[in-house]
Amino acid sequence: MDAPRLGIGIISAGKVGTVLGAALSASGHRITGIHAVSEASRVRADALLPQAPLLDPPEILRRSELVLFAVPDDVLGELVAGLAAAGHIQPGQLIAHTAGRYGTSILQPALDAGAFGLAIHPAMTFTGMSMDLTRLTDCVFAVTAEEAMLPVAQALVVEMRAEPVVIAEADRASYHAALAHAANHLNTITAQSADILRRIGVEDPANTLRALMNASLDNALRSGAGALTGPVSRGDIGTVAAHLDALSGDPAETNNSYRSLSRATALRAAQRGLISQGTLQELLRVLE
């Protein structure tokens, strides 16, 4: 059986909101309106949702059976509370958000007004362009909702051709920390490695790192800690010491990152029996 088609409003026309709105529109839902403030957001809305009218949040709420709040985490609670206090939330309305940090408790003012809450967070970075629609097919969404509403949240994700994974309300912060640690810190260490290569005269650091990092990421996702490789996991203490000496003139953030991540790698290598306890202690001493 086909799921019921909904009138869906989008607040706001950021990179995530416009792409998810376009995905829901493509699955047959009607986009009742989208909120766009900046010129960039209006251009984005026009490109991905050309038939959707640009409306203020109260009017979007009045017209919609489901309203998707795709706003920054720190804005979400205050915005929902203000709209609820002003009487714009309708009983029986579906209120969804895309903030990774929160479950549905952040929507409590709307729930108190009789709405039903859904938290659907895509584990993906967005460009705000049509290419993101194709990438959704490889995307996992964290879904959080009351038990009776979980099928609704899961169905919305499936309709966007993505995969829903249920995350408990109490685990949302841990979930979001895991994603931020993987995605944001990968960006940081990539930039630091590129800086080192650039310092020694490599004109295209990205080209040098690409194959290595792609293979390393793929191996890590397939094999977990079993993919550990490199001088730390082999216990090559002299090589690690040489690295530290070579990095001594680089910015402290790079030096500290190398030391911290090498310590974490050494501990994992010891846990898996790749290095002895004696080698671990010597590595930790060198990395102090």
Disulfide bonds with the S-S distance in Angstrom:
none
